[in-house]
Amino acid sequence: MKRAASTPLGRVLGSGAAHSGTQHWWQQRVTAIALTVLTLWFVISLLCLPDLSWSSVHTWLAKPFSALSMSMLVLAACWHSQLGVSVVIEDYVHGAVSKTLALLLSTFAHLAVAGVALLAVLRIAASGN
């Protein structure tokens, strides 16, 4: 019986031996595009503020659209970073136990950063102007 990658359909769908390379590649590209758009929004928004004082930024981030966009930026950045770090770990950390622990630590660290950042954005958004 042939594996999916050795058939023409398998080659078109990109199902290699690991059956996950194409999905990982697409996720990195989609998060990169999202980061490009959201980072442009972020920089332009900050440049449009009268100043970068705490009160000015707080008022801006308390608006629903700003809070939602900032939350999406945080999630896209953490997801994109986790994808990249996992590739580095998979390529350069040897030994099954070490690799598994490093991947788990990386995943939990990225989740923690995303959670803290989202909590900060939500607290600002909930406080209002």
N, CA, C and O of each residue as an XYZ file, in Angstrom:
516
protein
N       0.840     -1.181      0.000
C       0.000      0.000      0.000
C       0.881      1.238      0.000
O       1.832      1.322      0.777
N       0.574      2.205     -0.866
C       1.372      3.414     -0.985
C       0.956      4.435      0.066
O      -0.208      4.529      0.452
N       1.948      5.194      0.511
C       1.679      6.300      1.434
C       1.131      7.475      0.644
O       1.324      7.546     -0.570
N       0.451      8.396      1.311
C      -0.186      9.530      0.636
C       0.815     10.381     -0.134
O       0.486     10.905     -1.199
N       2.053     10.530      0.396
C       3.020     11.408     -0.250
C       3.539     10.826     -1.560
O       4.038     11.570     -2.404
N       3.432      9.509     -1.750
C       3.961      8.920     -2.975
C       2.924      8.903     -4.097
O       3.252      8.534     -5.225
N       1.710      9.287     -3.819
C       0.686      9.381     -4.860
C       0.621     10.804     -5.378
O       1.018     11.732     -4.673
N       0.130     10.998     -6.592
C       0.016     12.371     -7.096
C      -0.847     13.269     -6.201
O      -0.519     14.438     -5.995
N      -1.932     12.731     -5.676
C      -2.788     13.526     -4.795
C      -2.040     13.918     -3.526
O      -2.153     15.055     -3.066
N      -1.291     13.003     -2.967
C      -0.516     13.289     -1.768
C       0.513     14.371     -2.006
O       0.726     15.222     -1.143
N       1.159     14.354     -3.170
C       2.130     15.397     -3.491
C       1.447     16.752     -3.656
O       1.992     17.771     -3.231
N       0.279     16.778     -4.260
C      -0.447     18.038     -4.433
C      -0.907     18.584     -3.084
O      -0.805     19.785     -2.835
N      -1.406     17.720     -2.223
C      -1.894     18.156     -0.913
C      -0.762     18.448      0.059
O      -0.985     19.065      1.100
N       0.444     18.013     -0.268
C       1.595     18.287      0.580
C       1.680     17.412      1.803
O       2.315     17.800      2.784
N       1.069     16.252      1.785
C       1.126     15.353      2.933
C       2.420     14.563      2.883
O       2.486     13.495      2.274
N       3.447     15.094      3.527
C       4.724     14.400      3.579
C       4.695     13.333      4.652
O       3.632     12.948      5.138
N       5.872     12.862      5.014
C       5.976     11.787      5.995
C       5.422     12.204      7.358
O       4.835     11.386      8.067
N       5.605     13.445      7.718
C       5.120     13.910      9.022
C       3.646     14.299      8.978
O       3.012     14.404     10.028
N       3.090     14.515      7.792
C       1.685     14.879      7.599
C       1.300     16.192      8.280
O       0.117     16.432      8.523
N       2.293     17.058      8.596
C       1.948     18.311      9.253
C       2.736     19.500      8.721
O       2.468     20.633      9.122
N       3.683     19.282      7.846
C       4.528     20.364      7.361
C       3.765     21.444      6.641
O       4.032     22.629      6.841
N       2.824     21.062      5.809
C       2.071     22.052      5.045
C       1.216     22.913      5.970
O       1.151     24.131      5.801
N       0.572     22.298      6.931
C      -0.262     23.054      7.865
C       0.590     24.046      8.654
O       0.200     25.201      8.829
N       1.733     23.605      9.123
C       2.634     24.477      9.877
C       3.099     25.631      8.993
O       3.130     26.773      9.450
N       3.455     25.364      7.761
C       3.903     26.382      6.814
C       2.800     27.418      6.597
O       3.053     28.623      6.623
N       1.571     26.934      6.382
C       0.446     27.849      6.169
C       0.171     28.694      7.408
O      -0.099     29.890      7.297
N       0.237     28.082      8.580
C       0.001     28.829      9.813
C       1.022     29.949      9.980
O       0.673     31.057     10.390
N       2.283     29.661      9.662
C       3.298     30.711      9.760
C       3.038     31.823      8.764
O       3.227     32.995      9.089
N       2.609     31.483      7.560
C       2.336     32.518      6.556
C       1.114     33.354      6.930
O       1.123     34.576      6.779
N       0.078     32.703      7.412
C      -1.148     33.433      7.785
C      -0.874     34.348      8.978
O      -1.319     35.496      8.988
N      -0.150     33.855      9.978
C       0.162     34.710     11.123
C       1.104     35.843     10.726
O       1.018     36.936     11.285
N       1.998     35.602      9.774
C       2.893     36.665      9.297
C       2.097     37.769      8.603
O       2.372     38.952      8.806
N       1.122     37.392      7.793
C       0.272     38.388      7.130
C      -0.538     39.162      8.163
O      -0.642     40.386      8.094
N      -1.110     38.435      9.122
C      -1.884     39.102     10.187
C      -0.993     40.059     10.975
O      -1.413     41.169     11.305
N       0.225     39.637     11.275
C       1.141     40.505     12.015
C       1.514     41.746     11.215
O       1.657     42.830     11.779
N       1.671     41.591      9.910
C       1.995     42.739      9.072
C       0.876     43.777      9.124
O       1.123     44.963      9.343
N      -0.350     43.317      8.921
C      -1.498     44.226      8.929
C      -1.694     44.845     10.313
O      -1.878     46.056     10.430
N      -1.657     44.030     11.343
C      -1.899     44.525     12.698
C      -0.771     45.439     13.196
O      -1.030     46.395     13.926
N       0.463     45.153     12.810
C       1.570     46.015     13.209
C       1.473     47.372     12.520
O       1.747     48.406     13.130
N       1.084     47.362     11.250
C       0.863     48.635     10.556
C      -0.237     49.440     11.255
O      -0.085     50.641     11.477
N      -1.337     48.778     11.598
C      -2.414     49.453     12.326
C      -1.886     50.034     13.635
O      -2.180     51.179     13.976
N      -1.107     49.239     14.363
C      -0.588     49.655     15.666
C       0.313     50.883     15.539
O       0.149     51.851     16.282
N       1.251     50.851     14.614
C       2.179     51.969     14.440
C       1.438     53.231     13.990
O       1.667     54.315     14.526
N       0.556     53.084     13.012
C      -0.204     54.239     12.529
C      -1.084     54.806     13.641
O      -1.199     56.023     13.789
N      -1.701     53.927     14.418
C      -2.548     54.391     15.525
C      -1.744     55.168     16.551
O      -2.189     56.209     17.033
N      -0.561     54.668     16.887
C       0.266     55.384     17.854
C       0.744     56.717     17.302
O       0.821     57.700     18.038
N       1.065     56.762     16.015
C       1.506     58.015     15.406
C       0.383     59.049     15.352
O       0.646     60.251     15.337
N      -0.856     58.589     15.321
C      -2.005     59.508     15.281
C      -2.399     60.052     16.647
O      -3.197     60.984     16.735
N      -1.849     59.482     17.706
C      -2.157     59.982     19.050
C      -1.493     61.337     19.252
O      -0.437     61.606     18.678
N      -2.108     62.190     20.065
C      -1.501     63.507     20.301
C      -0.139     63.408     20.990
O       0.766     64.192     20.705
N      -0.003     62.456     21.884
C       1.276     62.176     22.545
C       1.250     60.738     23.037
O       0.232     60.056     22.920
N       2.349     60.287     23.576
C       2.417     58.901     24.051
C       2.366     58.832     25.571
O       2.961     57.941     26.177
N       1.669     59.754     26.172
C       1.505     59.732     27.626
C       0.614     58.556     28.021
O      -0.119     57.998     27.204
N       0.703     58.201     29.301
C      -0.085     57.078     29.800
C      -1.569     57.313     29.574
O      -2.279     56.415     29.122
N      -2.036     58.498     29.881
C      -3.471     58.768     29.763
C      -3.932     58.723     28.305
O      -5.028     58.238     28.019
N      -3.127     59.211     27.402
C      -3.491     59.203     25.987
C      -3.569     57.774     25.443
O      -4.523     57.414     24.754
N      -2.564     56.974     25.757
C      -2.546     55.580     25.292
C      -3.654     54.784     25.973
O      -4.286     53.939     25.339
N      -3.895     55.043     27.254
C      -4.947     54.348     27.990
C      -6.313     54.646     27.375
O      -7.122     53.738     27.185
N      -6.565     55.912     27.066
C      -7.837     56.299     26.459
C      -8.018     55.628     25.097
O      -9.104     55.156     24.763
N      -6.932     55.596     24.316
C      -6.979     54.954     22.998
C      -7.251     53.450     23.117
O      -8.078     52.902     22.389
N      -6.542     52.788     24.048
C      -6.682     51.333     24.186
C      -8.001     50.937     24.849
O      -8.420     49.785     24.742
N      -8.653     51.866     25.526
C      -9.938     51.561     26.158
C     -11.073     51.502     25.143
O     -12.160     51.021     25.465
N     -10.844     51.978     23.933
C     -11.874     51.905     22.893
C     -11.997     50.459     22.416
O     -10.989     49.766     22.275
N     -13.222     50.000     22.168
C     -13.435     48.592     21.797
C     -12.641     48.135     20.574
O     -12.064     47.047     20.588
N     -12.602     48.949     19.515
C     -11.870     48.537     18.314
C     -10.378     48.409     18.591
O      -9.733     47.473     18.118
N      -9.833     49.344     19.350
C      -8.409     49.295     19.693
C      -8.098     48.080     20.566
O      -7.093     47.401     20.359
N      -8.956     47.816     21.530
C      -8.737     46.667     22.417
C      -8.823     45.347     21.643
O      -8.019     44.440     21.861
N      -9.798     45.250     20.745
C      -9.932     44.037     19.941
C      -8.729     43.865     19.015
O      -8.182     42.768     18.906
N      -8.325     44.926     18.359
C      -7.183     44.848     17.450
C      -5.892     44.527     18.198
O      -5.073     43.744     17.717
N      -5.710     45.126     19.366
C      -4.524     44.830     20.168
C      -4.533     43.380     20.640
O      -3.484     42.737     20.679
N      -5.688     42.866     20.992
C      -5.797     41.464     21.396
C      -5.438     40.542     20.239
O      -4.757     39.534     20.429
N      -5.895     40.886     19.047
C      -5.548     40.077     17.876
C      -4.049     40.156     17.589
O      -3.442     39.159     17.196
N      -3.449     41.329     17.781
C      -2.005     41.479     17.584
C      -1.234     40.607     18.570
O      -0.276     39.933     18.193
N      -1.650     40.622     19.817
C      -0.998     39.798     20.844
C      -1.108     38.313     20.502
O      -0.122     37.578     20.564
N      -2.315     37.880     20.143
C      -2.509     36.464     19.826
C      -1.714     36.041     18.596
O      -1.096     34.977     18.592
N      -1.726     36.867     17.554
C      -0.983     36.535     16.334
C       0.515     36.490     16.616
O       1.211     35.604     16.121
N       1.020     37.438     17.407
C       2.451     37.466     17.716
C       2.867     36.250     18.540
O       3.900     35.637     18.273
N       2.067     35.909     19.530
C       2.403     34.742     20.360
C       2.317     33.446     19.568
O       3.169     32.570     19.715
N       1.303     33.321     18.737
C       1.145     32.118     17.923
C       2.300     31.997     16.929
O       2.882     30.922     16.783
N       2.631     33.089     16.251
C       3.712     33.082     15.275
C       5.048     32.753     15.951
O       5.846     31.976     15.426
N       5.274     33.347     17.104
C       6.499     33.073     17.843
C       6.577     31.615     18.279
O       7.630     30.987     18.171
N       5.475     31.083     18.765
C       5.465     29.686     19.204
C       5.756     28.749     18.043
O       6.478     27.765     18.204
N       5.198     29.047     16.869
C       5.480     28.217     15.690
C       6.966     28.243     15.348
O       7.558     27.198     15.077
N       7.561     29.412     15.360
C       8.978     29.530     15.029
C       9.884     28.876     16.053
O      10.830     28.178     15.690
N       9.604     29.094     17.326
C      10.421     28.498     18.375
C      10.312     26.979     18.345
O      11.303     26.286     18.577
N       9.131     26.455     18.065
C       8.986     24.992     18.016
C       9.820     24.385     16.887
O      10.359     23.289     17.040
N       9.931     25.082     15.767
C      10.769     24.588     14.669
C      12.230     24.567     15.091
O      12.949     23.610     14.806
N      12.669     25.620     15.770
C      14.054     25.667     16.235
C      14.314     24.528     17.221
O      15.342     23.855     17.139
N      13.388     24.316     18.148
C      13.549     23.228     19.122
C      13.592     21.880     18.413
O      14.453     21.050     18.703
N      12.660     21.661     17.478
C      12.624     20.382     16.769
C      13.897     20.146     15.970
O      14.331     19.003     15.828
N      14.501     21.207     15.447
C      15.700     21.059     14.635
C      16.976     20.935     15.458
O      17.893     20.229     15.040
N      17.071     21.594     16.612
C      18.346     21.707     17.308
C      18.417     21.050     18.677
O      19.512     20.899     19.220
N      17.298     20.658     19.250
C      17.330     19.963     20.540
C      17.261     18.472     20.256
O      16.339     17.988     19.599
N      18.253     17.755     20.763
C      18.336     16.314     20.504
C      17.914     15.543     21.746
O      18.059     16.021     22.871
N      17.403     14.375     21.530
C      16.906     13.552     22.617
C      15.420     13.757     22.790
O      14.935     14.886     22.866
N      14.705     12.654     22.850
C      13.242     12.723     22.894
C      12.730     13.445     24.137
O      11.810     14.257     24.049
N      13.322     13.153     25.289
C      12.850     13.764     26.538
C      13.152     15.261     26.546
O      12.287     16.068     26.886
N      14.363     15.629     26.177
C      14.748     17.046     26.145
C      13.880     17.827     25.170
O      13.428     18.932     25.471
N      13.654     17.244     24.003
C      12.850     17.912     22.988
C      11.415     18.095     23.472
O      10.837     19.169     23.304
N      10.841     17.067     24.065
C       9.467     17.142     24.560
C       9.341     18.173     25.672
O       8.387     18.951     25.688
N      10.294     18.189     26.603
C      10.251     19.166     27.687
C      10.416     20.590     27.160
O       9.734     21.507     27.616
N      11.318     20.771     26.205
C      11.517     22.104     25.635
C      10.271     22.575     24.896
O       9.904     23.746     24.990
N       9.623     21.686     24.170
C       8.398     22.053     23.463
C       7.274     22.399     24.435
O       6.528     23.353     24.216
N       7.157     21.623     25.504
C       6.139     21.918     26.521
C       6.410     23.254     27.207
O       5.497     24.058     27.396
N       7.663     23.484     27.576
C       8.029     24.740     28.230
C       7.762     25.922     27.301
O       7.239     26.950     27.730
N       8.119     25.773     26.047
C       7.878     26.840     25.067
C       6.381     27.124     24.924
O       5.960     28.281     24.916
N       5.599     26.079     24.813
C       4.149     26.248     24.661
C       3.546     26.947     25.872
O       2.762     27.885     25.721
N       3.906     26.498     27.071
C       3.361     27.117     28.283
C       3.842     28.555     28.447
O       3.087     29.411     28.909
N       5.096     28.830     28.072
C       5.611     30.199     28.166
C       4.850     31.123     27.214
O       4.493     32.240     27.586
N       4.605     30.658     25.991
C       3.859     31.470     25.033
C       2.409     31.677     25.492
O       1.855     32.764     25.328
N       1.809     30.652     26.057
C       0.451     30.798     26.593
C       0.424     31.796     27.747
O      -0.503     32.600     27.851
N       1.427     31.748     28.607
C       1.489     32.664     29.743
C       1.642     34.107     29.271
O       0.968     35.003     29.780
N       2.524     34.333     28.302
C       2.712     35.690     27.774
C       1.418     36.196     27.139
O       1.008     37.333     27.373
N       0.780     35.347     26.337
C      -0.482     35.738     25.696
C      -1.547     36.029     26.752
O      -2.277     37.013     26.637
N      -1.640     35.194     27.766
C      -2.639     35.388     28.814
C      -2.434     36.673     29.587
O      -3.396     37.397     29.844
N      -1.203     36.971     29.962
C      -0.911     38.197     30.711
C      -1.204     39.428     29.851
O      -1.794     40.397     30.329
N      -0.794     39.387     28.594
C      -1.032     40.529     27.701
C      -2.523     40.740     27.464
O      -3.000     41.875     27.484
N      -3.259     39.660     27.241
C      -4.707     39.788     27.038
C      -5.399     40.298     28.292
O      -6.323     41.107     28.208
N      -4.962     39.835     29.439
C      -5.532     40.323     30.699
C      -5.300     41.824     30.849
O      -6.197     42.550     31.279
N      -4.107     42.291     30.499
C      -3.807     43.718     30.587
C      -4.711     44.524     29.648
O      -5.261     45.555     30.034
N      -4.853     44.037     28.412
C      -5.714     44.745     27.452
C      -7.167     44.753     27.939
O      -7.840     45.780     27.863
N      -7.641     43.629     28.431
C      -9.026     43.553     28.913
C      -9.263     44.458     30.124
O     -10.320     45.077     30.242
N      -8.280     44.532     31.017
C      -8.438     45.416     32.186
C      -8.508     46.874     31.774
O      -9.283     47.649     32.334
N      -7.696     47.247     30.793
C      -7.741     48.632     30.314
C      -9.065     48.899     29.614
O      -9.698     49.932     29.832
N      -9.482     47.943     28.757
C     -10.733     48.116     28.030
C     -11.922     48.181     28.981
O     -12.861     48.939     28.739
N     -11.895     47.410     30.041
C     -13.004     47.388     31.003
C     -13.047     48.651     31.860
O     -14.102     49.024     32.374
N     -11.907     49.301     32.009
C     -11.887     50.492     32.850
C     -12.510     51.709     32.172
O     -12.883     52.677     32.835
N     -12.617     51.650     30.849
C     -13.234     52.766     30.114
C     -12.310     53.949     30.003
O     -11.119     53.859     30.301
N     -12.869     55.060     29.572
C     -12.039     56.270     29.363
C     -11.793     56.980     30.636
O     -11.119     58.010     30.648
